[in-house]
Amino acid sequence: MRVCSLASCGSAASFGAGVFWEVTIPKFTGDSNGPGPARPRPPRNRLGAVETRTISTDDGEGHLELNSFRPAVGSTPAGSPPKPGIVVVHGTMINAGLYRPFARNISRMLGRPVHCYNRRGRAGSSPQPADYSTAMEIADLAAVMRETGSRDVVAHSYGGFVALQAARTLPIRRMVTYDAAVSLSGNLTHRWRPELERSVAAGQLDDAWAHLVQGIEVGGPVAKLPLGVLRMLSILSARTNMGAEMRKLLPTAVAEMRAVLDADAELADFAAVTTPVLMLSGSWSPEYFTETGRQLASAVPSIEFAVLPGQLHESPLRPGIRLPRAVARFLLAGEGTLRPLPMPRRRLKLRR
């Protein structure tokens, strides 16, 4: 067990994803045809194209869309065995596509495949079933790990809740969570707003979003605004592609938040976790994420905790290298060194 800041923690270096009008969303293009032709760049820094496929769930009732990043051909020594993969588990009200820059950087630094799958209820995966449960999420994660040959897990927000529950039973080698949404001794109960569920059922999605933001407070100062102002922001945000997508996913958020509260646990319930876990929180994330990490790291020998300076709750969705580097360093486990990332291309401006 270690509780530390990032500066002193050698191994370290959403509920939801945040408020969608604050998140900067880059545009992505995917290619499901596998790695493209080699380019004249250093092979250690290249990745092939994103591979997209679907896998069946173990209950036989659904499928999961999977986006994979693999080191490009020629980036590893000839004849070397394939390295085990890493699975990324996303938060609520978003999809796996938003984690592509994050996953790409981890894959580049470690030279390992990274797999981001869409949990049920979004994108190309099956709908969220009426009998949704945490057990289903754990089984789906196990299926993804098995199908991809992965041994490590990286998880964000609600994904962190799923991953930590899975660590109590699944054979995971190493795990990193960021702002894991875990309820300990009822500490998140007061964040549940019954108005959220009622508003979703009535189709009043702007009201639902306002109650959600005020309850879980992942939007920083925005969460302190009056409900009427939040409703107006929701209306404005719905005009964007990202805002419209998140509104569609509000019903899934209700079931997922209920799952967190239903799984309310005591510290002793995590004593069975032997997987080395690094729990991270951002210095600008809501304090309850930090407090949860500190408590678990103080009680469970296999869990470490660190705060990343200058990071928001939605940092896995934003450009930046500090968070993926901390993740990659922990997963490296002292075996070798991180690979350098390529320098960003700069366009030369010619004077007339």
Rosetta blueprint (number, residue, H / E / L):
1 M L
2 R E
3 V E
4 C E
5 S E
6 L L
7 A L
8 S L
9 C L
10 G L
11 S L
12 A L
13 A L
14 S L
15 F L
16 G E
17 A L
18 G L
19 V L
20 F L
21 W L
22 E L
23 V L
24 T L
25 I L
26 P L
27 K L
28 F L
29 T L
30 G L
31 D L
32 S L
33 N L
34 G L
35 P L
36 G L
37 P L
38 A L
39 R L
40 P L
41 R L
42 P L
43 P H
44 R H
45 N H
46 R L
47 L E
48 G L
49 A L
50 V L
51 E E
52 T E
53 R E
54 T E
55 I E
56 S E
57 T L
58 D L
59 D L
60 G L
61 E L
62 G L
63 H E
64 L E
65 E E
66 L E
67 N E
68 S E
69 F E
70 R L
71 P E
72 A L
73 V L
74 G L
75 S L
76 T L
77 P L
78 A L
79 G L
80 S L
81 P L
82 P L
83 K L
84 P L
85 G E
86 I E
87 V E
88 V E
89 V E
90 H L
91 G L
92 T E
93 M L
94 I L
95 N L
96 A H
97 G H
98 L H
99 Y H
100 R H
101 P H
102 F H
103 A H
104 R H
105 N H
106 I H
107 S H
108 R H
109 M H
110 L H
111 G L
112 R L
113 P L
114 V E
115 H E
116 C E
117 Y E
118 N L
119 R L
120 R L
121 G L
122 R L
123 A L
124 G L
125 S L
126 S L
127 P L
128 Q L
129 P L
130 A L
131 D L
132 Y L
133 S L
134 T H
135 A H
136 M H
137 E H
138 I H
139 A H
140 D H
141 L H
142 A H
143 A H
144 V H
145 M H
146 R H
147 E H
148 T H
149 G L
150 S E
151 R E
152 D E
153 V E
154 V E
155 A E
156 H E
157 S L
158 Y H
159 G H
160 G H
161 F H
162 V H
163 A H
164 L H
165 Q H
166 A H
167 A L
168 R L
169 T L
170 L L
171 P L
172 I L
173 R L
174 R E
175 M E
176 V E
177 T E
178 Y E
179 D L
180 A L
181 A L
182 V L
183 S L
184 L E
185 S L
186 G L
187 N L
188 L L
189 T H
190 H H
191 R H
192 W L
193 R L
194 P H
195 E H
196 L H
197 E H
198 R H
199 S H
200 V H
201 A H
202 A L
203 G L
204 Q L
205 L H
206 D H
207 D H
208 A H
209 W H
210 A H
211 H H
212 L H
213 V H
214 Q H
215 G H
216 I H
217 E L
218 V L
219 G L
220 G H
221 P H
222 V H
223 A H
224 K H
225 L L
226 P L
227 L H
228 G H
229 V H
230 L H
231 R H
232 M H
233 L H
234 S H
235 I H
236 L H
237 S H
238 A L
239 R L
240 T L
241 N H
242 M H
243 G H
244 A H
245 E H
246 M H
247 R H
248 K H
249 L L
250 L H
251 P H
252 T H
253 A H
254 V H
255 A H
256 E H
257 M H
258 R H
259 A H
260 V H
261 L H
262 D H
263 A L
264 D L
265 A E
266 E L
267 L H
268 A H
269 D H
270 F H
271 A L
272 A L
273 V L
274 T L
275 T L
276 P L
277 V E
278 L E
279 M E
280 L E
281 S E
282 G E
283 S L
284 W L
285 S L
286 P L
287 E H
288 Y H
289 F H
290 T H
291 E H
292 T H
293 G H
294 R H
295 Q H
296 L H
297 A H
298 S H
299 A H
300 V L
301 P L
302 S L
303 I E
304 E E
305 F E
306 A E
307 V E
308 L E
309 P L
310 G L
311 Q L
312 L L
313 H L
314 E L
315 S H
316 P H
317 L H
318 R L
319 P L
320 G L
321 I L
322 R H
323 L H
324 P H
325 R H
326 A H
327 V H
328 A H
329 R H
330 F H
331 L H
332 L H
333 A L
334 G L
335 E L
336 G L
337 T L
338 L L
339 R L
340 P L
341 L L
342 P L
343 M L
344 P L
345 R L
346 R L
347 R L
348 L L
349 K L
350 L L
351 R L
352 R L
